[in-house]
Amino acid sequence: MTALTLASWNINSVRLRAPLVAEWVRQADPDVLCLQEIKCQNEQFPEAEFREMGFRYFHVRGKKGMHGVAIASKLPLDDLSDEALCPKSEARHQRVTVDGIELHNFYIPAGGDEPDPAVNPRFAHKLAFLDRIEAYFKGRSAENPPLVLVGDFNIAPYEHDVWSHRQLLKVVSHTPVETDALERIRLAGNFTDIARELVPMEEKLYSWWSYRARDWRKANRGRRLDHIWAAPAVRERALAGGREAFRIWEDVRGWEKPSDHAPVVLQIAG
């Protein structure tokens, strides 16, 4: 096994932001880039532009509209089924094997504005998706497979993963029903939340800032929605580089025509 630089980024339209990705890749040099919300179908993915960035292997699960996930890699990818985890069969999950790791890329639904599944079908869909993910990884826990989960989970689980825990307790992405569901998934697979293993819980940590803020940096009303988790079989490799091996590239949020998410990167030791 070799060292692996793994990145996750909700790009919010890969065709629109391919030049932004290219500039970031030039600086960050990831081996594997997992994208969410690509907003294109498979045949529309800008593969030629990604090949110019140095990527040679692709796994795209696109869909017309607001969904879609993709993995671009400099290392060979082995395609694995997505296990039909999304209740609506939207393009929100994919899995591959790369460098001995079974890599899962998730784009969990945002869930709309009203945190009540009885009146908000989008929130009900989100909770059903989370339930399926929990059952799936609980069913595989005895295998102890070398799993890494990445993606936009659309949940900020801990107090300092949001700008105001008190004010966001009734806001979708930080409600107790969501954070509890995410914690059940983490426990089902005995996953390590890499960011919070390496960065103290009392330290504010965000990966998303709303477009609505006139000055996102000054307001700094962020949330940590983007995650990298490692199963026990990969935990030692994932943590070997310490805090310096993990980075949220928050400055990218301030580039021209940015996504509202910043890239999240982890260097996994060989």
Steps between C-alpha positions, in 0.01 A plus 500: 500500500609855428404827666169626366373859489121479508271797446126559523320804359138593436572689181146624429522445120814337369469643150465856628788467743748280312745794468476557877570130558800517267655788691442327831638167375813681385558608861370203697601213268249239624531139386126440530232769479144418606241748378140553597216695340660478158168596332557310180435164341779249444570598140512870594780464755799710378742209489737668252555791739566263787748305291687825449517524880676162512211268578477177299224296665139601549186371665202724429149450627322795348140602474308782341426772752650580835665171592795291388830375640832431330848376580804608301822313577863474403492141624294212356141468623302179527126559467276364774121514515342787692271267699189709421525692826307804379124441545420707191774342288664838449868519409621559855737213572779310329772264614827387351818330608818707478841418644354222716227725644128461442404862445141624539404842366172637640279795421233481768192718431487843659146432618320826430418765758247342736644232734176305520467184287122508537470825305827507303555208259857612435586470868326163518713385204817613677414307816410189299833521317685525832313196633602297194863603538499396865351159423746443217813569702366317804456198276861521387668577831603139565704500178731778623550620142744785420232766454535874456187714477512851357259756371245766572301344782294819538520461877720695740510257792669678791461823694798673344425373149255791470531871569230488769391171652210661686363688201528209258346223710175537307668562164534213253856360501545538877176372652531225762313248283764545227808509721376195692445313173849586381649385828318168468661455157841580643453246778355238265828485311722607791617784276744770603398855411846605386450874542387472859764242584771745387342836586385563860123496552503851649651649183258639243527314170296568185496387138191688372396864500170620356483704181250725681765672710619826345845440651526131579839530666404790726171336600667157526168326554629167384415135545712183470293303250783323315661198660766231477450190712721194534412148613723317750696323225612839361505707817874474565589605145246782506634651822871434449572845357343684791324832470730622223366224275143636522389828348185691413597740221270777620674770293358334187156614616618853423620433144311632200165325440556246778299212630350568842703201623877485546712196407589263785826307470669216687840348436472130577832336583629207299 
